[in-house]
Amino acid sequence: MKAKIWGCRGSLPAPGPENYQYGGNTSCIQVTHGDTCIILDAGSGIQRLGKFLSPNIQEIHILLTHLHIDHTMGLGFFLPLYNPQVKVHLWGPSSACEPLLNRIRSYFSPPLFPVRMNELPNHPIIHELSNEDFMIGEVKIHSEYICHPDPTLGYRLTADGAVLAYLPDHELQLGSFDFPNDPEWTSGFEIAKSADILFHDGSYTAKEYSGKIGWGHSSVRDAIAFAEICKVKKLAVFHHEPTRSDEQIDQMLKDALRNRKLTFEVEMCAEGSEYDFEMAIQRTKSADLI
């Protein structure tokens, strides 16, 4: 299993030279396993991903965590949707109010977008999800509702013993009365526990979060505490605020790690980063033999 980051910015794309290191595109991660192509969220990063996909790929699965615009704004610009030879599956959270198909159609319609869904060469195949387990190719996926405004899912992908956890928009403080001291009652714990890599929301500093409780996001400090109780091997902090420069993002991490001794790696997620889980597993096995 391999993963590549095509966007990790939150809320709004933020292009500009001050954001060269971490990138300006919103949420989009490509996960591949053999011939299986899975895309986590369809933020602005999916537009560029569509240009670089192999022409040999005939089936694509897009897993939407939720339908806020920063996670769906790239859908209409994703070139494979206009290729009649490619079958596209759209997976997303079920809602008690309206079917997923209708909610996605509202994006593919004026005034948001000029091309309607029924005008696409192939109508995407829609799958509604809740708390469940399913397979795409040889990748096992667990979806689960997490704390964020409107129906929102986190995803856990497992293949060949490697685990990727994806919670890009997630407010940890609302998931437990005693965070981080009660792991099993913390929103997202079953998604993230023992993951090889956890992509997790870290929009705010601890000071900023105190004035934005209920907005659906977490501080970098809380993301690190969550990774610690989940015993992950690596944390990649996700959903950088659009107003933040590379320098400010670097400083956030330094501040959050000050006086901390951790048993796992922590990094601020960067557009263009690639992760090879087969190599990571081999390194772990080699370390165990020493």
N, C-alpha and C positions, 0 to 999 in steps of 0.2 A: 504494500500500500504506500502511495506517495501523495503528498499534498503540496499545492502551490498557492500562495496568497496573491489574489488579483485586486483586493481592496480590503482595507481594515479601518478606514475612517468611519466616524459615526455621524448620523443626522443629515449631513450635507457634504457633497464633494468639496474638496479644498485644494485645488491645483495651485501651484506657485513654487518659486525657487526655495522658499523657506521651508517647504515640506518635501524636499527631494529625497531625504533618507527614508521616511516612513510612508510617503505616498499620499495621494489625495482622494483616491477612489473609495467609495463606500462598499460595504460588506460583500465579499465574494471569495470563496475558496474552492479550488478544483481538487477533487480527490480521485485518484485513479488506482485501479487494481486489475491487472491484466487488461482485458478489453472493456472493463466496466468504467464508465465516466459518470461521476457524481459531482454536482455543483451545489455547494452550500450557500444559499441566498443569491439574489439577482440584483445586487446594488450596481452602481455605475461601473464597477470593475468587470462585470460580465460582458460589457460591450467589447472591451479589448480582448478578453478571453476568446470570444467568438471568432475573432480574426485569426487566432493562432491555433485553433483546434485542428487536429489531424482530419483530413478529408476522408479517412477510413472509418471514422466514428459514425455509426449509423443509429445509435440510440443514446440519449442523454437523459439523466435524471436530475432535476433541479429540486432541492429540498429547501423550502422557505421556512424560516423560523417564525415569521409573522409578516403582516402585510403593510407595515409602515413604509413610507415612500422610499426611504434610504435603502430598503432591502428589496425593492421591486422596480426601482426607476430604470434599471438597465434592460428589463425584459423586452421591451419593444425594439431595442437596438441590438438584440442578440441574433446574429446572422443565421444560425441553424434553424431558427423558427421560420425562416423564409425559404428553406431548402426542402422540397417535397420528399427527398430521399432520406431525411433524418426524422426519426420518431422521438418526440420530446415529451417527457413525463413531468408534470408539475405536482409536487407533494407539498402539503401545507396543513396548518391547524384547522380542525373542525371548530365550528362556532354554533352556539344555540340560536343565533339571530338570523344567519343567512348562509346558504351553501358556499363553499369555497369557490366554485365556478362563478357564481354571481359576483363575488367580491373581486376576483381577478378580472372579470369582464368590465368592472367599473374603471379599471386602469386602461384597458384596451377600448377606450371610447372617448369622444370629445367631452369636455375640452382638454382632458389630460393627454390624449394621444389620438392621432387621426385615423389609425388603422384599427378596425374592430377585429375581435378574435375570430369571427366567422369568415374573415377575409384572408386569413393565413392559409398557406397551401395545405398544411395538415393541422387539424385541430389538436392542440396539446391534450394529452391524456391526464385527467385530473384525479388525484388521490387525496382523500381527506384522512387526516391522522389525529389521534389523541394519544393516550398513554399506551403504547403498544410496541411489539417487536415484529420485524419483517426483514426480508432478505432482498438485496439488489445484487444480482450475480452471486459472488461468494462473500459479499460484505454483509455482515449482520448489523442491523440498525435498531437502536432503541430510541424511541421518541417519548418525550414527557413534558407536560405543561410546567412552565416556570414562572417566576414573579416578574411580570412586565405588563404595562397597560395593553389591553386587548389580548385575545388568545395568542399565546406565544409558546413555541416549543424549543426545547434543547435537544440536541442529537448526540448519540454515542455510536460511533462506527468502529466495528471490530473485524479484523481480517488477519489470519495467520498469527494470531496471538498478540497483535498490536492494537492499541486502542487510541482513538482520537475523540476528544470531547469538545463540543462546540456550543458555547453559551454566550453569544456576542452582545446581547441586550438582556441584562439580568440584575435585579436589585436584591442583593443578598440579605440586607438588614430586614427586609419585609418577610423573608422566608422562615424566620425562626424568632421566637421570643428571647432566645439566649444564644444568638450567634456570637462567636463561632464555637461555643461550648457544647452544642447538641447536634452533631453531624447528621444523624438520621432524620432529624426534623428540619433540616436546612434545604430549601429549594435547590434542586439541581444536583444533590449529593449522589443519587443513583446514576446520573449521567457521567459524573466526573471521577468517581472513586477509582483510584489506581490507574488512571489514564497515563499513557506514554506522553501525550501532550494535551494540554487543556488550553483552548482559546476562550478567554473570558473577558467580559466587560470590565474596563478600568477607566471609565470616562473622567472621573473626578479625583481631586486631592481629597484628603479627609476633611479639610476645612470647607471645601466647596460642597461636599456631600451634605453637610449639616443644614445647608440652606436649600437643598433640592430633594429632600426625602419625598418619596412617592412618584418621582419622575421616571423611575424604571431602570436606573443605572447604579453602578457601584463605584467605589473608590479603588484606586490601585492597592491601597493598604488592605481593604476587605478582600480583594481578589487574591492577594497573597495568602491571607489567613484561610480562605476557602481552599486554595490549592494545598495548603499545609494539612488541613483536616482530611482532605481527600487522598492524601499521600500520592500525588501525581509525580511524574518524573520531570516534567517541564511545564512551565506556565508561559504562555504568550499572551500578554495583555493586549486587548482588542478594543475597538470602538473609540479611537482617539477623537477628541473634540475638534470640530472644524476650525476653531480659532487658534489651535495650538501649533506652534512651530516645532521643528525637529529639536531645537535647543530646549524648548520648554518640556517636551516629552522626555528627553534625556534626564532633565532635572527632576521630573516627577518620579522616575524610577530610582534615582539616587536618594531622594528624600524618603521614599517608601522602604528602601532597603537599609537605611541607616540604623546601625546597632542591631541588625538582624543576622542570625546565623541559620541558614536554611540547608536542607538536605536535597534540594532540587534546584534546577536552573530557572531563572526568571529573565524574560526579555520583553521589550516592547515590540509587538508584532509589526513587521515591515512589509509593505507591498513588494512583491518579487521574491520573497523568501520561499525556499523549498525545503521539504522535510521528507526524508527517505526512511520509512519505518523498518524496512528489512535490515538496513545497515545499523539502525539503532538497536534492534534486537540482537544482532550479531555481536555488537560491542558489549551489550549486557551479558550475553552468554560467556564471552571471553573474560570479562571482569569476574564472573562467578567462578571461573576455573582457576583464577590466580590465587 
